[in-house]
Amino acid sequence: MGKQHVSDMKKHDGESHGSLKSYVTGFAFSLLLTIIPIMVLENNWLEGRGITIVFLVTAVLQFIIQLVFFMHLREEEKPRYNLMSLILGIFIVLLIVIGSIWIMMYNMVAL
């Protein structure tokens, strides 16, 4: 029973921490997703909405890379409490940001 418990602990420890390969891969993707919008902006490859779209897409991809490679979101157990908490947090943040923008745009004070 003791050996099984120790092997379960080792298995759990191995799953909760990423390997060096995982961290290097995540770092490389993050670096690439940081360089892309800088290059687009510095070299004037796109203008207006194109730059905005590149920035938003690379930001979302950067967020996903951070969750997968550094926060190990894909390595959780069956009850995905961390994922549910993350989704709730994102919902709350989006609600606050979108609500604030809506209030600032449509709350005209009568003069």
Z-matrix of the N, CA and C atoms (Angstrom, degrees):
N
C 1 1.446
C 2 1.528 1 110.59
N 3 1.325 2 118.13 1 -38.40
C 4 1.451 3 121.76 2 179.15
C 5 1.515 4 112.20 3 -63.95
N 6 1.333 5 116.90 4 -41.43
C 7 1.465 6 119.69 5 -179.50
C 8 1.526 7 111.23 6 -66.97
N 9 1.322 8 115.84 7 -38.88
C 10 1.459 9 118.90 8 179.16
C 11 1.526 10 109.89 9 -64.61
N 12 1.321 11 116.53 10 -40.09
C 13 1.452 12 120.42 11 179.70
C 14 1.530 13 110.45 12 -64.06
N 15 1.309 14 117.84 13 -42.87
C 16 1.463 15 121.89 14 179.54
C 17 1.530 16 110.05 15 -64.83
N 18 1.342 17 117.57 16 -41.62
C 19 1.462 18 119.76 17 179.64
C 20 1.532 19 110.67 18 -66.58
N 21 1.334 20 117.30 19 -34.93
C 22 1.458 21 120.23 20 176.66
C 23 1.533 22 110.40 21 -65.49
N 24 1.347 23 116.12 22 -38.76
C 25 1.454 24 119.62 23 178.32
C 26 1.525 25 110.57 24 -65.43
N 27 1.324 26 117.73 25 -41.77
C 28 1.457 27 120.47 26 178.96
C 29 1.515 28 110.52 27 -64.21
N 30 1.326 29 116.67 28 -41.29
C 31 1.457 30 120.87 29 178.54
C 32 1.520 31 109.90 30 -62.38
N 33 1.326 32 116.51 31 -43.82
C 34 1.454 33 120.75 32 -179.95
C 35 1.526 34 110.73 33 -64.96
N 36 1.335 35 117.59 34 -42.74
C 37 1.456 36 120.57 35 179.21
C 38 1.516 37 110.84 36 -63.62
N 39 1.323 38 117.77 37 -39.47
C 40 1.451 39 121.22 38 179.83
C 41 1.511 40 112.10 39 -66.03
N 42 1.310 41 117.24 40 -32.12
C 43 1.459 42 120.34 41 -179.35
C 44 1.514 43 111.96 42 -80.23
N 45 1.327 44 117.52 43 -28.43
C 46 1.452 45 119.12 44 -174.59
C 47 1.522 46 112.49 45 -83.26
N 48 1.319 47 118.26 46 -14.06
C 49 1.458 48 121.06 47 179.45
C 50 1.515 49 109.11 48 -123.05
N 51 1.314 50 115.71 49 140.40
C 52 1.450 51 120.49 50 -178.43
C 53 1.515 52 111.80 51 -80.78
N 54 1.301 53 115.19 52 163.54
C 55 1.452 54 120.97 53 177.17
C 56 1.521 55 109.27 54 -85.60
N 57 1.316 56 115.59 55 168.54
C 58 1.457 57 120.59 56 177.52
C 59 1.526 58 110.12 57 -62.02
N 60 1.334 59 116.19 58 -38.76
C 61 1.470 60 120.74 59 178.51
C 62 1.529 61 110.42 60 -60.87
N 63 1.317 62 117.34 61 -41.93
C 64 1.463 63 121.75 62 179.53
C 65 1.528 64 110.77 63 -63.40
N 66 1.324 65 116.72 64 -44.31
C 67 1.460 66 120.15 65 -179.93
C 68 1.524 67 112.01 66 -66.83
N 69 1.322 68 116.97 67 -41.03
C 70 1.468 69 120.19 68 179.50
C 71 1.525 70 110.41 69 -66.41
N 72 1.337 71 116.72 70 -41.77
C 73 1.462 72 120.43 71 177.55
C 74 1.527 73 110.58 72 -62.00
N 75 1.308 74 117.39 73 -46.24
C 76 1.463 75 121.26 74 178.03
C 77 1.518 76 111.80 75 -61.69
N 78 1.336 77 116.20 76 -40.70
C 79 1.464 78 120.02 77 178.76
C 80 1.525 79 110.72 78 -64.72
N 81 1.336 80 117.22 79 -42.03
C 82 1.466 81 121.16 80 179.87
C 83 1.528 82 110.51 81 -63.12
N 84 1.331 83 117.30 82 -45.65
C 85 1.470 84 120.28 83 177.54
C 86 1.531 85 110.94 84 -62.24
N 87 1.334 86 116.98 85 -42.31
C 88 1.460 87 120.70 86 179.60
C 89 1.524 88 111.02 87 -63.06
N 90 1.321 89 116.02 88 -41.98
C 91 1.460 90 120.40 89 178.34
C 92 1.525 91 111.04 90 -62.98
N 93 1.322 92 116.59 91 -44.20
C 94 1.465 93 121.36 92 178.41
C 95 1.530 94 111.10 93 -62.31
N 96 1.332 95 116.20 94 -42.98
C 97 1.462 96 120.06 95 -179.51
C 98 1.525 97 112.40 96 -72.91
N 99 1.322 98 117.78 97 -12.05
C 100 1.453 99 121.47 98 173.38
C 101 1.525 100 109.88 99 -89.01
N 102 1.324 101 116.45 100 -37.76
C 103 1.464 102 121.01 101 -177.75
C 104 1.531 103 111.81 102 -71.03
N 105 1.325 104 117.61 103 -36.81
C 106 1.474 105 120.87 104 -176.40
C 107 1.530 106 112.53 105 -55.72
N 108 1.341 107 120.07 106 -54.60
C 109 1.474 108 117.45 107 -179.03
C 110 1.524 109 112.97 108 -66.46
N 111 1.326 110 117.18 109 -30.68
C 112 1.463 111 119.33 110 177.55
C 113 1.527 112 110.07 111 -63.93
N 114 1.325 113 116.46 112 -45.54
C 115 1.463 114 120.82 113 179.93
C 116 1.534 115 110.93 114 -65.11
N 117 1.322 116 117.13 115 -41.14
C 118 1.469 117 120.31 116 179.00
C 119 1.524 118 110.01 117 -61.35
N 120 1.316 119 117.10 118 -42.42
C 121 1.459 120 121.10 119 -178.32
C 122 1.525 121 111.82 120 -72.68
N 123 1.323 122 117.47 121 -46.38
C 124 1.466 123 121.43 122 -176.85
C 125 1.526 124 113.03 123 -66.68
N 126 1.328 125 117.90 124 -35.53
C 127 1.461 126 121.44 125 -176.36
C 128 1.526 127 113.47 126 -95.59
N 129 1.328 128 117.26 127 4.05
C 130 1.463 129 122.69 128 179.56
C 131 1.529 130 112.14 129 52.59
N 132 1.331 131 116.51 130 43.57
C 133 1.460 132 120.95 131 178.95
C 134 1.522 133 111.27 132 -71.77
N 135 1.320 134 116.39 133 -30.97
C 136 1.461 135 121.34 134 179.27
C 137 1.518 136 108.71 135 -133.06
N 138 1.330 137 114.92 136 164.22
C 139 1.460 138 119.86 137 177.72
C 140 1.522 139 110.06 138 -133.60
N 141 1.304 140 116.02 139 156.52
C 142 1.462 141 122.43 140 173.01
C 143 1.510 142 114.58 141 57.90
N 144 1.325 143 114.76 142 -120.52
C 145 1.464 144 121.02 143 -176.35
C 146 1.527 145 112.35 144 -65.39
N 147 1.316 146 117.41 145 -29.07
C 148 1.467 147 120.45 146 178.96
C 149 1.523 148 111.96 147 -59.95
N 150 1.320 149 115.77 148 -42.72
C 151 1.473 150 120.21 149 177.89
C 152 1.524 151 109.88 150 -65.16
N 153 1.322 152 115.50 151 -42.86
C 154 1.469 153 119.70 152 179.78
C 155 1.527 154 110.60 153 -61.13
N 156 1.312 155 117.20 154 -43.67
C 157 1.465 156 120.96 155 -179.81
C 158 1.526 157 110.64 156 -63.90
N 159 1.339 158 117.00 157 -43.58
C 160 1.469 159 120.22 158 178.53
C 161 1.524 160 110.09 159 -60.97
N 162 1.323 161 117.25 160 -43.99
C 163 1.464 162 120.80 161 179.89
C 164 1.524 163 111.41 162 -62.97
N 165 1.329 164 117.01 163 -44.93
C 166 1.463 165 120.20 164 -179.05
C 167 1.527 166 111.82 165 -66.46
N 168 1.336 167 117.46 166 -43.86
C 169 1.463 168 120.52 167 -179.62
C 170 1.521 169 110.93 168 -64.31
N 171 1.334 170 117.06 169 -45.19
C 172 1.468 171 118.57 170 179.73
C 173 1.530 172 111.36 171 -67.75
N 174 1.332 173 117.82 172 -31.91
C 175 1.465 174 120.50 173 177.23
C 176 1.523 175 111.13 174 -66.06
N 177 1.330 176 116.60 175 -43.58
C 178 1.469 177 120.46 176 178.92
C 179 1.536 178 110.17 177 -65.51
N 180 1.325 179 116.58 178 -43.45
C 181 1.469 180 119.57 179 177.67
C 182 1.528 181 111.09 180 -63.18
N 183 1.314 182 116.55 181 -38.87
C 184 1.463 183 121.04 182 177.18
C 185 1.534 184 110.42 183 -61.44
N 186 1.319 185 116.39 184 -41.46
C 187 1.469 186 121.76 185 178.03
C 188 1.530 187 110.51 186 -61.46
N 189 1.326 188 116.42 187 -44.82
C 190 1.466 189 120.68 188 179.70
C 191 1.527 190 110.88 189 -64.88
N 192 1.326 191 116.78 190 -42.77
C 193 1.471 192 121.13 191 177.91
C 194 1.523 193 110.09 192 -59.68
N 195 1.323 194 116.91 193 -43.89
C 196 1.468 195 120.39 194 179.54
C 197 1.528 196 111.07 195 -61.36
N 198 1.323 197 116.61 196 -42.97
C 199 1.466 198 120.22 197 -179.69
C 200 1.527 199 111.72 198 -65.63
N 201 1.315 200 117.31 199 -42.54
C 202 1.462 201 120.68 200 -174.23
C 203 1.525 202 111.85 201 -76.89
N 204 1.328 203 117.19 202 -48.87
C 205 1.460 204 119.91 203 -171.93
C 206 1.522 205 113.89 204 -87.99
N 207 1.325 206 118.70 205 -31.91
C 208 1.460 207 120.12 206 -175.38
C 209 1.523 208 113.65 207 -107.06
N 210 1.330 209 117.46 208 -33.95
C 211 1.458 210 120.38 209 179.22
C 212 1.532 211 111.68 210 -94.36
N 213 1.319 212 117.66 211 -6.16
C 214 1.470 213 124.78 212 175.57
C 215 1.525 214 112.04 213 54.59
N 216 1.307 215 116.00 214 44.25
C 217 1.461 216 120.51 215 -177.56
C 218 1.522 217 111.91 216 -64.54
N 219 1.314 218 117.58 217 -31.33
C 220 1.464 219 120.60 218 -177.88
C 221 1.526 220 112.75 219 -76.83
N 222 1.329 221 118.45 220 -9.74
C 223 1.458 222 121.39 221 -173.96
C 224 1.522 223 113.51 222 -102.62
N 225 1.320 224 118.74 223 19.68
C 226 1.458 225 119.97 224 -177.56
C 227 1.517 226 111.69 225 -82.94
N 228 1.316 227 113.89 226 169.28
C 229 1.462 228 120.79 227 176.01
C 230 1.531 229 109.55 228 -77.57
N 231 1.323 230 116.39 229 178.98
C 232 1.471 231 121.69 230 -175.07
C 233 1.527 232 114.10 231 -55.46
N 234 1.349 233 120.18 232 -55.35
C 235 1.464 234 116.81 233 178.56
C 236 1.535 235 108.49 234 -70.90
N 237 1.277 236 116.51 235 107.25
C 238 1.470 237 121.54 236 -173.19
C 239 1.532 238 110.33 237 -86.39
N 240 1.321 239 115.65 238 69.09
C 241 1.453 240 119.99 239 -178.92
C 242 1.518 241 111.04 240 -67.05
N 243 1.334 242 117.43 241 -38.35
C 244 1.462 243 119.95 242 178.81
C 245 1.521 244 110.78 243 -63.56
N 246 1.316 245 117.09 244 -41.79
C 247 1.465 246 120.76 245 179.44
C 248 1.522 247 110.63 246 -65.87
N 249 1.327 248 116.87 247 -43.07
C 250 1.467 249 119.58 248 178.85
C 251 1.530 250 110.83 249 -64.02
N 252 1.330 251 117.29 250 -40.18
C 253 1.464 252 120.97 251 177.46
C 254 1.518 253 110.78 252 -64.38
N 255 1.327 254 116.55 253 -40.26
C 256 1.459 255 120.83 254 178.72
C 257 1.527 256 110.81 255 -63.63
N 258 1.314 257 117.30 256 -45.45
C 259 1.466 258 120.81 257 179.40
C 260 1.530 259 110.76 258 -62.56
N 261 1.316 260 117.43 259 -42.42
C 262 1.457 261 120.64 260 177.12
C 263 1.529 262 110.92 261 -62.56
N 264 1.326 263 116.99 262 -42.98
C 265 1.459 264 120.96 263 178.41
C 266 1.514 265 112.16 264 -62.30
N 267 1.338 266 116.32 265 -43.35
C 268 1.466 267 120.62 266 178.32
C 269 1.525 268 110.12 267 -63.38
N 270 1.331 269 116.77 268 -41.91
C 271 1.469 270 120.92 269 178.36
C 272 1.528 271 110.72 270 -60.44
N 273 1.321 272 117.14 271 -45.03
C 274 1.466 273 120.88 272 -179.14
C 275 1.521 274 110.90 273 -64.59
N 276 1.332 275 116.85 274 -44.31
C 277 1.465 276 120.43 275 179.51
C 278 1.526 277 110.36 276 -62.94
N 279 1.338 278 117.26 277 -46.24
C 280 1.465 279 120.10 278 179.22
C 281 1.528 280 111.10 279 -62.30
N 282 1.322 281 116.80 280 -40.24
C 283 1.460 282 120.44 281 178.50
C 284 1.523 283 110.93 282 -61.30
N 285 1.322 284 117.00 283 -43.69
C 286 1.465 285 120.73 284 179.80
C 287 1.524 286 111.03 285 -66.89
N 288 1.334 287 117.06 286 -45.75
C 289 1.465 288 120.18 287 -177.91
C 290 1.520 289 110.97 288 -66.55
N 291 1.332 290 117.61 289 -49.93
C 292 1.464 291 120.68 290 -178.73
C 293 1.531 292 110.32 291 -65.03
N 294 1.315 293 117.37 292 -40.81
C 295 1.460 294 120.40 293 177.16
C 296 1.519 295 112.32 294 -62.90
N 297 1.319 296 116.92 295 -40.29
C 298 1.465 297 120.26 296 178.28
C 299 1.522 298 111.58 297 -65.89
N 300 1.326 299 116.62 298 -42.67
C 301 1.465 300 120.37 299 177.77
C 302 1.522 301 110.05 300 -63.23
N 303 1.319 302 116.99 301 -42.99
C 304 1.459 303 121.00 302 179.76
C 305 1.526 304 110.81 303 -61.87
N 306 1.317 305 116.58 304 -44.32
C 307 1.468 306 120.29 305 179.69
C 308 1.521 307 110.42 306 -63.92
N 309 1.342 308 117.38 307 -43.02
C 310 1.460 309 119.81 308 -179.26
C 311 1.527 310 112.24 309 -66.46
N 312 1.314 311 117.60 310 -33.39
C 313 1.472 312 120.04 311 -177.69
C 314 1.528 313 112.53 312 -81.31
N 315 1.313 314 118.37 313 -36.09
C 316 1.468 315 121.14 314 -170.71
C 317 1.532 316 114.11 315 -111.22
N 318 1.296 317 118.75 316 4.24
C 319 1.450 318 121.08 317 178.98
C 320 1.523 319 109.11 318 -97.69
N 321 1.311 320 115.26 319 73.72
C 322 1.472 321 120.65 320 179.00
C 323 1.525 322 108.95 321 -80.80
N 324 1.278 323 114.80 322 125.69
C 325 1.461 324 120.12 323 177.96
C 326 1.531 325 107.54 324 -87.73
N 327 1.299 326 115.73 325 126.82
C 328 1.465 327 120.29 326 -179.84
C 329 1.515 328 109.81 327 -67.96
N 330 1.318 329 115.31 328 134.49
C 331 1.469 330 119.49 329 -179.64
C 332 1.481 331 111.43 330 -91.47
